[in-house]
Amino acid sequence: MPQLVGLMVVGAGLYAAYKAIGRIAQQVSEQMTRAEEELSRRTAEVRVAEKDLGVLEWDEAQQVYRPKRLR
């Protein structure tokens, strides 16, 4: 009979540990979701507008494309 009581105590401990791990996993999942939302919001605020260089023309001397000069 004492073995049965010991087994019940061990089982209750394992069940409590299982529930605690489940709660911790849920908390970590929620924190990751909040962190991803924060990161996406910050990157949306920081976006830099692209510069429009207009029409480019090939510069033979420098071997690069440069903005076409207005004449």
DOGU-54572 format. One record per atom (N, C-alpha, C): atom name; x, z, y; residue in one letter; residue number from 1. Coordinates in Angstrom, 2 decimals, always signed. Layout:
N
+---------+---------+---------+---------+------+------+
| vexdren |       u |       w |       v | tinu | zaza |
+---------+---------+---------+---------+------+------+
|      CA |       X |       Z |       Y |    a |  NUM |
...
+---------+---------+---------+---------+------+------+
This chain:
71
+---------+---------+---------+---------+------+------+
| vexdren |       u |       w |       v | tinu | zaza |
+---------+---------+---------+---------+------+------+
|       N |   +0.80 |   +0.00 |   -1.20 |    m |    1 |
|      CA |   +0.00 |   +0.00 |   +0.00 |    m |    1 |
|       C |   +0.85 |   +0.00 |   +1.28 |    m |    1 |
|       N |   +1.98 |   +0.73 |   +1.34 |    p |    2 |
|      CA |   +2.80 |   +0.68 |   +2.55 |    p |    2 |
|       C |   +3.34 |   -0.74 |   +2.83 |    p |    2 |
|       N |   +3.56 |   -1.53 |   +1.78 |    q |    3 |
|      CA |   +4.03 |   -2.90 |   +1.98 |    q |    3 |
|       C |   +2.96 |   -3.73 |   +2.69 |    q |    3 |
|       N |   +1.72 |   -3.47 |   +2.37 |    l |    4 |
|      CA |   +0.62 |   -4.20 |   +3.00 |    l |    4 |
|       C |   +0.55 |   -3.87 |   +4.49 |    l |    4 |
|       N |   +0.72 |   -2.59 |   +4.83 |    v |    5 |
|      CA |   +0.71 |   -2.19 |   +6.24 |    v |    5 |
|       C |   +1.89 |   -2.83 |   +6.97 |    v |    5 |
|       N |   +3.05 |   -2.80 |   +6.34 |    g |    6 |
|      CA |   +4.23 |   -3.43 |   +6.93 |    g |    6 |
|       C |   +4.03 |   -4.91 |   +7.14 |    g |    6 |
|       N |   +3.44 |   -5.57 |   +6.17 |    l |    7 |
|      CA |   +3.15 |   -7.00 |   +6.27 |    l |    7 |
|       C |   +2.17 |   -7.28 |   +7.39 |    l |    7 |
|       N |   +1.18 |   -6.42 |   +7.55 |    m |    8 |
|      CA |   +0.20 |   -6.59 |   +8.64 |    m |    8 |
|       C |   +0.87 |   -6.41 |  +10.01 |    m |    8 |
|       N |   +1.78 |   -5.44 |  +10.11 |    v |    9 |
|      CA |   +2.49 |   -5.22 |  +11.38 |    v |    9 |
|       C |   +3.37 |   -6.42 |  +11.70 |    v |    9 |
|       N |   +4.07 |   -6.94 |  +10.71 |    v |   10 |
|      CA |   +4.91 |   -8.13 |  +10.91 |    v |   10 |
|       C |   +4.05 |   -9.33 |  +11.30 |    v |   10 |
|       N |   +2.92 |   -9.48 |  +10.64 |    g |   11 |
|      CA |   +2.01 |  -10.59 |  +10.96 |    g |   11 |
|       C |   +1.48 |  -10.48 |  +12.37 |    g |   11 |
|       N |   +1.11 |   -9.27 |  +12.79 |    a |   12 |
|      CA |   +0.62 |   -9.08 |  +14.16 |    a |   12 |
|       C |   +1.72 |   -9.37 |  +15.17 |    a |   12 |
|       N |   +2.94 |   -8.98 |  +14.86 |    g |   13 |
|      CA |   +4.06 |   -9.27 |  +15.75 |    g |   13 |
|       C |   +4.33 |  -10.76 |  +15.87 |    g |   13 |
|       N |   +4.26 |  -11.46 |  +14.75 |    l |   14 |
|      CA |   +4.47 |  -12.91 |  +14.78 |    l |   14 |
|       C |   +3.36 |  -13.61 |  +15.55 |    l |   14 |
|       N |   +2.13 |  -13.14 |  +15.38 |    y |   15 |
|      CA |   +1.01 |  -13.73 |  +16.11 |    y |   15 |
|       C |   +1.17 |  -13.51 |  +17.62 |    y |   15 |
|       N |   +1.59 |  -12.30 |  +18.01 |    a |   16 |
|      CA |   +1.80 |  -11.99 |  +19.43 |    a |   16 |
|       C |   +2.93 |  -12.86 |  +19.99 |    a |   16 |
|       N |   +4.00 |  -13.05 |  +19.23 |    a |   17 |
|      CA |   +5.12 |  -13.89 |  +19.67 |    a |   17 |
|       C |   +4.66 |  -15.35 |  +19.82 |    a |   17 |
|       N |   +3.83 |  -15.81 |  +18.88 |    y |   18 |
|      CA |   +3.30 |  -17.17 |  +18.94 |    y |   18 |
|       C |   +2.48 |  -17.38 |  +20.21 |    y |   18 |
|       N |   +1.63 |  -16.41 |  +20.53 |    k |   19 |
|      CA |   +0.81 |  -16.51 |  +21.74 |    k |   19 |
|       C |   +1.68 |  -16.46 |  +22.99 |    k |   19 |
|       N |   +2.70 |  -15.59 |  +23.01 |    a |   20 |
|      CA |   +3.58 |  -15.48 |  +24.17 |    a |   20 |
|       C |   +4.35 |  -16.78 |  +24.39 |    a |   20 |
|       N |   +4.83 |  -17.39 |  +23.32 |    i |   21 |
|      CA |   +5.55 |  -18.66 |  +23.44 |    i |   21 |
|       C |   +4.62 |  -19.74 |  +23.97 |    i |   21 |
|       N |   +3.37 |  -19.72 |  +23.53 |    g |   22 |
|      CA |   +2.39 |  -20.69 |  +24.03 |    g |   22 |
|       C |   +2.15 |  -20.54 |  +25.52 |    g |   22 |
|       N |   +2.05 |  -19.29 |  +25.99 |    r |   23 |
|      CA |   +1.86 |  -19.05 |  +27.43 |    r |   23 |
|       C |   +3.08 |  -19.51 |  +28.22 |    r |   23 |
|       N |   +4.26 |  -19.21 |  +27.71 |    i |   24 |
|      CA |   +5.50 |  -19.62 |  +28.39 |    i |   24 |
|       C |   +5.58 |  -21.14 |  +28.45 |    i |   24 |
|       N |   +5.25 |  -21.81 |  +27.36 |    a |   25 |
|      CA |   +5.27 |  -23.28 |  +27.34 |    a |   25 |
|       C |   +4.29 |  -23.85 |  +28.35 |    a |   25 |
|       N |   +3.12 |  -23.24 |  +28.48 |    q |   26 |
|      CA |   +2.12 |  -23.70 |  +29.46 |    q |   26 |
|       C |   +2.64 |  -23.53 |  +30.87 |    q |   26 |
|       N |   +3.27 |  -22.39 |  +31.15 |    q |   27 |
|      CA |   +3.82 |  -22.14 |  +32.48 |    q |   27 |
|       C |   +4.91 |  -23.15 |  +32.82 |    q |   27 |
|       N |   +5.79 |  -23.43 |  +31.86 |    v |   28 |
|      CA |   +6.86 |  -24.40 |  +32.09 |    v |   28 |
|       C |   +6.27 |  -25.78 |  +32.35 |    v |   28 |
|       N |   +5.24 |  -26.15 |  +31.62 |    s |   29 |
|      CA |   +4.59 |  -27.44 |  +31.81 |    s |   29 |
|       C |   +3.99 |  -27.54 |  +33.21 |    s |   29 |
|       N |   +3.34 |  -26.48 |  +33.67 |    e |   30 |
|      CA |   +2.77 |  -26.48 |  +35.02 |    e |   30 |
|       C |   +3.85 |  -26.55 |  +36.08 |    e |   30 |
|       N |   +4.96 |  -25.84 |  +35.88 |    q |   31 |
|      CA |   +6.06 |  -25.89 |  +36.84 |    q |   31 |
|       C |   +6.67 |  -27.28 |  +36.90 |    q |   31 |
|       N |   +6.81 |  -27.94 |  +35.76 |    m |   32 |
|      CA |   +7.35 |  -29.30 |  +35.74 |    m |   32 |
|       C |   +6.42 |  -30.26 |  +36.47 |    m |   32 |
|       N |   +5.13 |  -30.11 |  +36.29 |    t |   33 |
|      CA |   +4.17 |  -30.96 |  +36.98 |    t |   33 |
|       C |   +4.27 |  -30.77 |  +38.49 |    t |   33 |
|       N |   +4.34 |  -29.51 |  +38.92 |    r |   34 |
|      CA |   +4.47 |  -29.25 |  +40.36 |    r |   34 |
|       C |   +5.78 |  -29.79 |  +40.91 |    r |   34 |
|       N |   +6.87 |  -29.66 |  +40.15 |    a |   35 |
|      CA |   +8.17 |  -30.16 |  +40.60 |    a |   35 |
|       C |   +8.15 |  -31.68 |  +40.72 |    a |   35 |
|       N |   +7.52 |  -32.37 |  +39.76 |    e |   36 |
|      CA |   +7.45 |  -33.83 |  +39.83 |    e |   36 |
|       C |   +6.61 |  -34.28 |  +41.03 |    e |   36 |
|       N |   +5.51 |  -33.58 |  +41.29 |    e |   37 |
|      CA |   +4.69 |  -33.92 |  +42.45 |    e |   37 |
|       C |   +5.46 |  -33.69 |  +43.75 |    e |   37 |
|       N |   +6.19 |  -32.60 |  +43.83 |    e |   38 |
|      CA |   +7.00 |  -32.30 |  +45.02 |    e |   38 |
|       C |   +8.07 |  -33.37 |  +45.22 |    e |   38 |
|       N |   +8.73 |  -33.76 |  +44.14 |    l |   39 |
|      CA |   +9.76 |  -34.78 |  +44.23 |    l |   39 |
|       C |   +9.19 |  -36.12 |  +44.68 |    l |   39 |
|       N |   +8.05 |  -36.50 |  +44.13 |    s |   40 |
|      CA |   +7.45 |  -37.78 |  +44.52 |    s |   40 |
|       C |   +6.98 |  -37.73 |  +45.98 |    s |   40 |
|       N |   +6.49 |  -36.57 |  +46.43 |    r |   41 |
|      CA |   +6.08 |  -36.44 |  +47.83 |    r |   41 |
|       C |   +7.29 |  -36.52 |  +48.76 |    r |   41 |
|       N |   +8.38 |  -35.89 |  +48.39 |    r |   42 |
|      CA |   +9.59 |  -35.93 |  +49.23 |    r |   42 |
|       C |  +10.17 |  -37.34 |  +49.30 |    r |   42 |
|       N |  +10.19 |  -38.04 |  +48.17 |    t |   43 |
|      CA |  +10.75 |  -39.38 |  +48.20 |    t |   43 |
|       C |   +9.86 |  -40.33 |  +48.99 |    t |   43 |
|       N |   +8.56 |  -40.08 |  +48.99 |    a |   44 |
|      CA |   +7.65 |  -40.92 |  +49.78 |    a |   44 |
|       C |   +7.89 |  -40.72 |  +51.27 |    a |   44 |
|       N |   +8.26 |  -39.50 |  +51.68 |    e |   45 |
|      CA |   +8.51 |  -39.22 |  +53.09 |    e |   45 |
|       C |   +9.83 |  -39.83 |  +53.56 |    e |   45 |
|       N |  +10.79 |  -39.99 |  +52.66 |    v |   46 |
|      CA |  +12.14 |  -40.38 |  +53.03 |    v |   46 |
|       C |  +12.36 |  -41.89 |  +52.99 |    v |   46 |
|       N |  +11.41 |  -42.62 |  +52.50 |    r |   47 |
|      CA |  +11.60 |  -44.07 |  +52.36 |    r |   47 |
|       C |  +12.04 |  -44.70 |  +53.67 |    r |   47 |
|       N |  +13.04 |  -45.56 |  +53.57 |    v |   48 |
|      CA |  +13.59 |  -46.25 |  +54.72 |    v |   48 |
|       C |  +13.05 |  -47.68 |  +54.73 |    v |   48 |
|       N |  +12.60 |  -48.09 |  +55.89 |    a |   49 |
|      CA |  +12.08 |  -49.45 |  +56.02 |    a |   49 |
|       C |  +13.24 |  -50.44 |  +55.90 |    a |   49 |
|       N |  +12.98 |  -51.54 |  +55.24 |    e |   50 |
|      CA |  +14.00 |  -52.57 |  +55.09 |    e |   50 |
|       C |  +14.16 |  -53.33 |  +56.41 |    e |   50 |
|       N |  +15.39 |  -53.70 |  +56.72 |    k |   51 |
|      CA |  +15.63 |  -54.49 |  +57.92 |    k |   51 |
|       C |  +15.39 |  -55.96 |  +57.60 |    k |   51 |
|       N |  +14.72 |  -56.62 |  +58.50 |    d |   52 |
|      CA |  +14.51 |  -58.04 |  +58.34 |    d |   52 |
|       C |  +15.60 |  -58.74 |  +59.13 |    d |   52 |
|       N |  +16.53 |  -59.39 |  +58.45 |    l |   53 |
|      CA |  +17.63 |  -60.07 |  +59.10 |    l |   53 |
|       C |  +17.27 |  -61.49 |  +59.51 |    l |   53 |
|       N |  +16.09 |  -61.90 |  +59.17 |    g |   54 |
|      CA |  +15.67 |  -63.25 |  +59.51 |    g |   54 |
|       C |  +16.31 |  -64.25 |  +58.55 |    g |   54 |
|       N |  +16.53 |  -65.44 |  +59.06 |    v |   55 |
|      CA |  +17.11 |  -66.51 |  +58.25 |    v |   55 |
|       C |  +18.62 |  -66.31 |  +58.18 |    v |   55 |
|       N |  +19.16 |  -66.44 |  +56.98 |    l |   56 |
|      CA |  +20.60 |  -66.30 |  +56.80 |    l |   56 |
|       C |  +21.24 |  -67.66 |  +56.65 |    l |   56 |
|       N |  +22.48 |  -67.78 |  +57.10 |    e |   57 |
|      CA |  +23.24 |  -69.01 |  +56.93 |    e |   57 |
|       C |  +24.61 |  -68.67 |  +56.37 |    e |   57 |
|       N |  +25.18 |  -69.61 |  +55.64 |    w |   58 |
|      CA |  +26.47 |  -69.40 |  +54.98 |    w |   58 |
|       C |  +27.60 |  -69.55 |  +55.98 |    w |   58 |
|       N |  +28.48 |  -68.55 |  +56.04 |    d |   59 |
|      CA |  +29.66 |  -68.59 |  +56.91 |    d |   59 |
|       C |  +30.84 |  -68.98 |  +56.03 |    d |   59 |
|       N |  +31.33 |  -70.21 |  +56.20 |    e |   60 |
|      CA |  +32.42 |  -70.72 |  +55.38 |    e |   60 |
|       C |  +33.71 |  -69.94 |  +55.58 |    e |   60 |
|       N |  +33.98 |  -69.53 |  +56.80 |    a |   61 |
|      CA |  +35.24 |  -68.83 |  +57.09 |    a |   61 |
|       C |  +35.30 |  -67.48 |  +56.37 |    a |   61 |
|       N |  +34.22 |  -66.75 |  +56.36 |    q |   62 |
|      CA |  +34.20 |  -65.41 |  +55.76 |    q |   62 |
|       C |  +33.66 |  -65.41 |  +54.33 |    q |   62 |
|       N |  +33.07 |  -66.52 |  +53.92 |    q |   63 |
|      CA |  +32.48 |  -66.64 |  +52.59 |    q |   63 |
|       C |  +31.36 |  -65.62 |  +52.35 |    q |   63 |
|       N |  +30.51 |  -65.43 |  +53.37 |    v |   64 |
|      CA |  +29.37 |  -64.53 |  +53.27 |    v |   64 |
|       C |  +28.19 |  -65.14 |  +53.99 |    v |   64 |
|       N |  +27.01 |  -64.62 |  +53.72 |    y |   65 |
|      CA |  +25.82 |  -65.01 |  +54.46 |    y |   65 |
|       C |  +25.69 |  -64.12 |  +55.68 |    y |   65 |
|       N |  +25.36 |  -64.71 |  +56.82 |    r |   66 |
|      CA |  +25.16 |  -63.98 |  +58.06 |    r |   66 |
|       C |  +23.82 |  -64.38 |  +58.67 |    r |   66 |
|       N |  +23.26 |  -63.51 |  +59.52 |    p |   67 |
|      CA |  +22.02 |  -63.90 |  +60.20 |    p |   67 |
|       C |  +22.25 |  -65.14 |  +61.06 |    p |   67 |
|       N |  +21.30 |  -66.03 |  +61.04 |    k |   68 |
|      CA |  +21.41 |  -67.26 |  +61.81 |    k |   68 |
|       C |  +21.30 |  -66.94 |  +63.29 |    k |   68 |
|       N |  +22.22 |  -67.50 |  +64.07 |    r |   69 |
|      CA |  +22.21 |  -67.24 |  +65.52 |    r |   69 |
|       C |  +21.16 |  -68.07 |  +66.20 |    r |   69 |
|       N |  +20.47 |  -67.42 |  +67.14 |    l |   70 |
|      CA |  +19.48 |  -68.14 |  +67.92 |    l |   70 |
|       C |  +20.18 |  -68.99 |  +68.95 |    l |   70 |
|       N |  +19.77 |  -70.23 |  +69.10 |    r |   71 |
|      CA |  +20.44 |  -71.15 |  +70.04 |    r |   71 |
|       C |  +19.56 |  -71.47 |  +71.18 |    r |   71 |
+---------+---------+---------+---------+------+------+
